[in-house]
């Protein structure tokens, strides 16, 4: 994959596409990086994926927020051609061998990101483990808790084909179901009913400052989740005020 280092503005980079690989932003690390930037130290470029219209941040969220803190409008980025999904797939293995060490919660989030995806959940435990930089037993354990098992003929091959349109934008086509028969024959075995997946949970280690806490929630869960959280909190607090159980 071709990578080109560019000087991007922070406003050009999207961080709300589910590409945040960590459970929460470490504000102490952000402060340390901000101090380094302010003294003229050049940290490694962040990694983004460009789909022809949008730059998706896949690695370097602490460096991104450090530049925000010192009100620096630009950041160097290694730009790769790819979609939002490419950025997410890259993010699950970010910092597995370098950078700020991942917590167990971060590793769990990476694995669940793949297991809760319709396409990636069909990968083998070993392939998911390799991508996320964890032990295959960890993947097996989380898969069992979700009840999501790969099909017999599944493989990590490219079931999404990336191509460029005549307008120059990069998009993908899901080819996973091409050639599959929708109707099961009379001799087909009855499918095994899997246990219902548990409700997905998140364990955010939020900072005491509500403003930074809000940023951490958006970075970890996305803007849509944050908006729904605001609506739910507003309704909950109103019920509490009115004494509704």
C-alpha positions in Angstrom: 0.0 0.0 0.0 1.4 3.4 -1.0 1.9 5.9 1.8 2.5 9.6 1.3 3.3 12.0 4.1 1.3 15.2 4.0 0.8 18.2 6.1 -2.9 18.3 6.9 -5.1 20.6 8.9 -6.8 19.1 11.9 -10.2 20.1 10.4 -9.5 17.9 7.4 -9.3 14.8 9.6 -12.4 12.9 10.7 -12.2 11.2 14.1 -15.9 10.2 14.5 -15.9 7.1 12.2 -15.4 4.4 14.8 -11.6 4.4 14.1 -10.6 5.2 17.7 -8.8 2.0 18.8 -8.7 2.8 22.5 -11.4 2.8 25.1 -10.5 6.3 26.3 -8.0 9.1 25.7 -5.2 9.4 28.4 -5.2 13.1 29.2 -1.7 12.8 30.9 -0.3 11.4 27.6 -2.0 14.2 25.7 -0.4 16.8 28.0 3.1 15.2 27.6 2.8 15.1 23.8 1.5 18.7 23.8 4.6 19.8 25.8 6.9 18.0 23.3 5.2 19.6 20.3 5.4 23.0 21.9 9.2 22.7 22.5 9.7 21.8 18.8 9.9 18.0 19.0 8.6 16.3 16.0 6.6 13.2 16.9 5.9 10.5 14.3 3.1 11.3 11.8 -0.4 10.1 12.5 -1.9 7.6 10.1 -5.0 8.4 8.0 -6.9 6.7 5.2 -8.2 8.8 2.4 -11.2 7.7 0.4 -11.1 10.4 -2.2 -13.2 12.8 0.0 -12.4 12.2 3.6 -9.3 11.6 5.7 -10.1 9.0 8.5 -7.7 9.0 11.5 -6.6 5.4 12.1 -3.6 5.9 14.4 -2.5 8.9 16.4 -5.4 10.1 18.5 -3.2 11.3 21.4 -1.0 13.2 19.0 -4.1 14.7 17.3 -5.5 15.9 20.7 -2.1 17.2 21.7 -2.0 19.5 18.7 -5.6 20.6 19.5 -4.4 21.5 23.1 -1.6 23.8 21.9 -3.9 25.2 19.2 -1.8 24.0 16.3 -3.9 23.8 13.2 -1.6 21.3 11.2 -0.2 17.9 11.7 1.9 15.6 9.6 0.1 12.5 8.5 1.0 9.3 6.6 -1.8 9.2 4.1 -3.0 5.8 2.7 -5.6 5.3 0.1 -8.5 3.4 1.6 -12.0 3.6 3.0 -13.4 4.2 6.5 -13.5 0.4 7.0 -9.8 0.2 6.0 -9.1 2.7 8.7 -11.0 0.7 11.3 -9.2 -2.5 10.3 -5.9 -0.8 10.6 -6.8 0.8 14.0 -7.5 -2.6 15.8 -3.8 -3.4 15.5 -2.5 0.1 16.2 0.0 0.3 19.1 0.2 -3.4 19.4 4.0 -3.3 19.2 4.9 0.4 19.7 3.6 3.7 21.1 1.5 4.0 24.2 0.9 0.5 25.6 -2.6 -0.8 25.2 -4.7 -1.7 28.2 -6.6 -5.0 28.4 -9.8 -3.0 27.8 -8.2 -1.6 24.6 -7.4 -5.1 23.4 -10.9 -6.2 24.2 -12.4 -3.3 22.2 -10.2 -4.2 19.2 -11.3 -7.8 19.2 -15.0 -7.0 19.7 -14.8 -4.5 16.9 -14.0 -7.4 14.5 -16.3 -10.0 16.1 -19.3 -7.6 16.1 -18.8 -6.9 12.3 -20.8 -9.1 9.9 -17.8 -9.7 7.6 -14.8 -9.7 10.0 -16.6 -12.1 12.4 -16.2 -14.8 9.8 -12.5 -14.7 10.0 -10.7 -17.4 12.0 -9.7 -16.8 15.6 -6.0 -16.9 14.5 -6.5 -14.3 11.8 -8.4 -11.9 14.1 -5.8 -12.4 16.8 -3.0 -11.6 14.3 -4.8 -8.5 13.1 -5.5 -7.3 16.7 -2.1 -8.3 18.1 -3.5 -10.5 20.8 -3.5 -14.2 21.6 -6.0 -16.4 19.7 -7.3 -17.7 23.0 -8.5 -14.2 23.8 -10.4 -14.1 20.6 -11.9 -17.5 21.2 -13.1 -16.4 24.6 -14.8 -13.3 23.4 -16.3 -15.1 20.4 -17.9 -17.7 22.8 -19.3 -14.9 24.9 -21.0 -13.4 21.9 -22.0 -16.6 20.2 -20.6 -15.6 16.9 -18.9 -18.4 15.1 -17.3 -18.4 11.6 -18.9 -20.4 8.8 -17.2 -23.6 7.7 -16.0 -22.0 4.4 -15.1 -18.6 5.8 -11.7 -17.1 5.2 -10.1 -13.7 5.7 -10.0 -13.1 1.9 -11.1 -9.9 0.4 -14.9 -10.1 0.5 -15.0 -6.3 -0.2 -13.5 -5.1 -3.4 -12.1 -1.6 -3.5 -12.4 0.4 -6.7 -12.2 4.0 -7.8 -15.2 5.7 -9.5 -15.1 7.9 -12.5 -15.2 10.9 -10.1 -12.0 9.8 -8.4 -13.6 8.6 -5.1 -12.6 5.3 -3.6 -15.5 3.0 -2.6 -16.0 -0.7 -1.9 -18.4 -3.4 -3.1 -19.3 -6.3 -0.8 -18.6 -9.5 -2.8 -19.1 -11.9 0.2 -22.5 -13.1 -0.9 -21.9 -13.4 -4.7 -22.6 -17.0 -5.8 -24.3 -18.0 -2.6 -27.8 -19.6 -2.7 -30.4 -17.9 -0.6 -32.7 -20.9 -0.3 -31.7 -24.0 1.6 -32.5 -27.4 0.1 -34.7 -30.0 1.7 -31.7 -32.0 2.7 -29.8 -29.1 4.3 -29.1 -29.5 8.0 -31.0 -27.4 10.4 -28.9 -24.5 11.6 -27.6 -24.5 15.1 -29.2 -21.8 17.2 -26.5 -19.7 18.8 -27.0 -18.0 22.1 -28.2 -14.4 21.9 -25.3 -12.0 22.0 -24.9 -10.0 25.2 -25.5 -6.3 25.1 -22.2 -4.6 24.0 -20.6 -2.8 26.9 -18.0 -0.1 27.1 -15.8 0.9 30.1 -14.7 4.5 29.6 -12.0 5.8 31.9 -13.3 9.4 31.7 -11.3 12.4 32.9 -12.8 14.6 35.6 -13.1 17.6 33.3 -16.5 17.2 31.5 -15.2 18.9 28.4 -12.4 16.3 27.9 -14.8 13.6 29.0 -17.2 14.5 26.2 -14.3 14.4 23.7 -13.3 11.0 25.0 -16.8 9.6 24.5 -17.0 11.0 21.0 -13.6 9.6 20.1 -14.3 6.2 21.6 -17.9 5.7 20.6 -18.7 8.1 17.8 -20.8 11.3 17.4 -24.1 9.4 17.0 -23.6 7.5 20.2 -22.8 10.8 22.0 -25.9 12.5 20.7 -28.1 9.5 21.8 -26.3 9.6 25.2 -27.2 13.3 25.6 -30.9 12.6 24.8 -31.0 9.7 27.2 -29.2 11.6 30.0 -31.6 14.5 29.5 -34.6 12.3 29.7 -33.2 10.4 32.7 -32.4 13.6 34.7 -35.9 15.0 33.9 -37.5 11.8 35.2 -35.3 12.0 38.4 -36.4 15.6 38.9 -40.0 14.7 38.6 -39.6 11.6 40.8 -40.4 9.1 38.1 -39.0 5.6 38.9 
